Amino acid sequence: MHVDDRSETLNYRIREGEMQKVPYMAVIGQREADSDSLALRVRGAGKKQEVMPVAAFLERIGGEVRSRTLAP
């Protein structure tokens, strides 16, 4: 896990993560922090992002670690 808190723009950091082939990028802004959720960007899904509760993300990742697969 890596937190990118540089002063670069969000779009720049997302583009850089895509170029480095980061499988998951969780974007947490003020809105997500207030609702205990995150905006999840999955590599290969294009610009599509999914807003989900943090607990659901942790459950998803835990399942993938146990089964050693990445969900599409």
C-alpha positions in Angstrom: 0.0 0.0 0.0 1.2 3.5 -0.9 -0.3 6.9 -0.1 0.4 9.5 -2.7 0.0 12.8 -0.9 2.1 14.9 -3.2 0.9 18.4 -4.2 0.3 17.2 -7.9 -3.2 17.3 -9.3 -5.4 14.3 -8.7 -5.6 13.6 -12.5 -1.8 13.6 -12.7 -1.5 11.2 -9.8 -4.2 8.9 -11.3 -2.6 8.9 -14.7 0.8 8.1 -13.2 -0.8 5.2 -11.2 -2.3 3.9 -14.5 1.1 4.0 -16.2 2.6 2.1 -13.3 -0.2 -0.5 -13.7 -1.4 -0.1 -10.1 -4.2 -2.7 -9.8 -6.4 -0.6 -7.4 -6.5 3.1 -6.6 -8.6 4.2 -3.7 -9.4 7.9 -3.9 -10.6 9.4 -0.6 -11.7 13.0 -0.6 -13.7 15.0 1.9 -17.0 13.5 0.7 -15.7 9.9 1.1 -14.1 10.6 4.4 -17.4 12.0 5.8 -19.3 8.9 4.6 -16.6 6.3 5.6 -16.3 5.3 1.9 -13.9 5.4 -0.9 -13.9 5.8 -4.7 -12.3 2.7 -6.1 -10.6 2.7 -9.5 -9.7 -0.7 -10.9 -7.0 -1.1 -13.5 -8.4 -2.0 -16.9 -11.9 -0.6 -16.1 -11.2 2.7 -17.9 -12.3 5.8 -16.2 -15.0 4.0 -14.3 -14.9 4.2 -10.6 -17.1 2.6 -7.9 -17.9 4.3 -4.6 -18.1 1.8 -1.8 -17.9 1.6 2.0 -14.4 1.0 3.3 -15.6 -2.3 5.0 -16.8 -3.6 1.6 -13.5 -2.8 0.0 -11.6 -4.6 2.8 -13.9 -7.6 2.5 -13.3 -7.7 -1.3 -9.5 -7.5 -1.0 -9.5 -10.1 1.7 -11.4 -12.5 -0.5 -9.0 -11.9 -3.4 -6.0 -12.5 -1.2 -7.5 -15.8 0.1 -8.4 -17.0 -3.4 -5.3 -15.4 -5.0 -7.3 -13.8 -7.8 -8.3 -10.3 -8.9 -11.9 -9.6 -9.4 -12.9 -8.2 -12.8 
